[in-house]
Amino acid sequence: MSASDSQNYASGALHVPAGEGPVKWVAGDEYVIKVNSNDTSGSLGFVVATVPPGSGPIAHLHRHSDEAFYLLHGELEFLDGDETFTAAEGDFVFVPRGVRHRFKNVSTTEVKMAFFFTPGGPENFFLDFGDEPLPGHAPQLWTPDRFTPQMIEATVAMGNIVLPE
């Protein structure tokens, strides 16, 4: 091919500027869903989370998706099967599908992280069942009674299972 030959390349990049993406409160955390599986033809779902002290989801696993975390600020305690470890700013955590896990902010300061699912899909639970943010309020921790039959049914349909800690 010579320099004079013109080449047309396909376009299709997805760009989500800072400050954009739906915001939901889930399990006491604030999640900004930057992209979901519908945006990526199922490839991935990407979320930026703010996790207040004491917050984080209950132990669970994903049968059909891997999940990966990158800590932007702060430290989180992670459950990996039956063991726990601490991940800090700059750490990356990969949780293969089928592994029981959760994260919890056991510190006294807010934690910021990004996480994604491959393939995407579990992030749609946040969009469907997360709480709408209330200005001037903080996200509330979810207790077991927060999980409606519809939420449990949707969770199981997605291949996500809540497990005791």
C-alpha positions as CSV (number, residue, x, y, z in Angstrom):
1,M,0.0,0.0,0.0
2,S,1.4,3.4,-0.9
3,A,1.2,6.6,1.1
4,S,-1.2,8.0,-1.4
5,D,-3.7,5.2,-0.9
6,S,-6.5,6.3,1.3
7,Q,-7.7,4.1,4.1
8,N,-11.0,4.4,5.8
9,Y,-11.1,3.0,9.3
10,A,-14.3,2.1,11.1
11,S,-15.3,4.3,14.0
12,G,-17.2,3.2,17.1
13,A,-15.3,4.2,20.2
14,L,-17.5,4.9,23.2
15,H,-16.6,8.0,25.2
16,V,-18.2,8.8,28.5
17,P,-16.9,12.2,29.8
18,A,-16.1,12.8,33.4
19,G,-19.2,13.6,35.4
20,E,-21.5,11.5,33.2
21,G,-23.3,8.2,33.7
22,P,-26.3,7.3,35.8
23,V,-25.7,7.5,39.5
24,K,-27.3,4.9,41.9
25,W,-27.0,4.2,45.6
26,V,-26.4,0.5,46.2
27,A,-25.6,-1.2,49.5
28,G,-24.6,2.1,51.1
29,D,-22.2,3.0,48.2
30,E,-22.5,5.5,45.4
31,Y,-22.1,3.9,41.9
32,V,-21.6,5.8,38.7
33,I,-22.4,3.4,35.9
34,K,-20.1,4.6,33.1
35,V,-21.1,1.8,30.7
36,N,-23.4,-1.2,30.9
37,S,-23.6,-4.3,28.8
38,N,-26.1,-2.7,26.5
39,D,-23.5,0.0,25.7
40,T,-20.8,-2.6,24.9
41,S,-22.7,-5.3,23.1
42,G,-22.4,-7.4,26.2
43,S,-18.6,-7.1,26.5
44,L,-18.4,-5.3,29.8
45,G,-19.9,-3.1,32.4
46,F,-17.8,-0.4,34.1
47,V,-18.6,1.4,37.4
48,V,-16.9,4.0,39.5
49,A,-17.7,3.6,43.2
50,T,-17.5,5.8,46.3
51,V,-17.6,3.6,49.4
52,P,-18.2,5.4,52.7
53,P,-16.8,4.0,56.0
54,G,-18.7,0.8,57.0
55,S,-20.2,0.3,53.5
56,G,-19.9,-2.4,50.9
57,P,-22.0,-5.2,49.5
58,I,-22.8,-8.5,51.2
59,A,-20.9,-11.7,50.2
60,H,-21.9,-13.0,46.8
61,L,-20.6,-14.6,43.6
62,H,-21.2,-14.2,39.9
63,R,-21.6,-17.4,37.9
64,H,-21.3,-15.8,34.4
65,S,-19.0,-12.8,34.9
66,D,-15.5,-12.1,36.2
67,E,-15.1,-8.9,38.2
68,A,-12.1,-6.7,38.6
69,F,-11.4,-3.8,40.9
70,Y,-8.8,-0.9,40.9
71,L,-8.5,1.2,44.0
72,L,-8.1,4.9,43.2
73,H,-8.1,6.2,46.8
74,G,-8.2,4.5,50.2
75,E,-8.3,0.8,51.4
76,L,-10.9,-1.9,51.3
77,E,-11.1,-5.3,53.0
78,F,-11.9,-8.0,50.4
79,L,-13.4,-11.4,51.1
80,D,-11.9,-14.1,48.8
81,G,-13.7,-17.4,49.5
82,D,-13.2,-17.7,53.2
83,E,-10.2,-15.5,53.6
84,T,-9.9,-11.7,53.8
85,F,-7.1,-9.3,52.6
86,T,-6.7,-5.6,52.4
87,A,-6.3,-3.8,49.0
88,A,-5.0,-0.2,49.0
89,E,-4.7,2.7,46.6
90,G,-3.2,1.6,43.3
91,D,-4.0,-2.1,43.9
92,F,-5.8,-4.3,41.4
93,V,-8.0,-7.2,42.4
94,F,-9.4,-9.8,39.9
95,V,-12.2,-12.1,41.1
96,P,-12.9,-14.9,38.6
97,R,-16.5,-16.0,38.2
98,G,-17.7,-18.5,40.8
99,V,-15.6,-17.0,43.6
100,R,-17.4,-15.8,46.7
101,H,-16.4,-12.3,47.5
102,R,-17.3,-8.9,48.8
103,F,-15.5,-5.6,49.7
104,K,-16.0,-3.5,52.8
105,N,-14.6,-0.1,53.9
106,V,-13.3,-0.8,57.4
107,S,-11.5,2.6,57.5
108,T,-12.8,5.9,58.7
109,T,-12.4,7.6,55.3
110,E,-14.2,7.4,52.0
111,V,-12.8,5.0,49.3
112,K,-12.9,5.6,45.6
113,M,-12.5,2.7,43.1
114,A,-13.4,1.6,39.6
115,F,-14.6,-1.9,38.8
116,F,-15.8,-3.8,35.9
117,F,-17.6,-7.0,34.9
118,T,-16.6,-9.2,31.9
119,P,-18.9,-10.0,30.2
120,G,-21.1,-7.2,31.3
121,G,-24.5,-7.7,32.9
122,P,-24.3,-7.6,36.7
123,E,-24.1,-3.8,36.6
124,N,-27.7,-3.7,35.3
125,F,-28.8,-4.8,38.7
126,F,-27.6,-1.4,40.0
127,L,-29.5,0.4,37.3
128,D,-32.7,-1.6,37.9
129,F,-32.7,-1.7,41.7
130,G,-30.3,0.9,43.0
131,D,-31.7,3.9,44.9
132,E,-31.9,7.3,43.4
133,P,-29.5,9.7,45.1
134,L,-31.2,12.2,47.5
135,P,-29.4,15.5,47.7
136,G,-28.3,16.3,51.2
137,H,-28.4,12.7,52.3
138,A,-26.0,9.8,52.4
139,P,-26.6,6.3,50.9
140,Q,-28.1,3.9,53.3
141,L,-26.7,0.4,54.0
142,W,-28.9,-2.4,52.7
143,T,-30.2,-4.9,55.2
144,P,-31.6,-8.3,54.2
145,D,-35.2,-6.9,54.3
146,R,-34.2,-4.4,51.5
147,F,-34.1,-7.3,49.0
148,T,-37.5,-7.7,47.5
149,P,-38.7,-10.9,45.8
150,Q,-38.2,-9.1,42.4
151,M,-34.6,-8.3,43.3
152,I,-33.8,-11.8,44.4
153,E,-35.4,-13.2,41.2
154,A,-33.4,-10.8,39.0
155,T,-30.2,-11.7,40.9
156,V,-30.7,-15.4,40.4
157,A,-31.6,-14.9,36.7
158,M,-28.3,-13.1,36.1
159,G,-26.4,-15.9,37.8
160,N,-25.5,-13.9,40.8
161,I,-25.9,-15.5,44.2
162,V,-25.9,-13.9,47.6
163,L,-24.0,-16.1,50.1
164,P,-23.6,-15.9,53.9
165,E,-20.3,-14.5,55.2
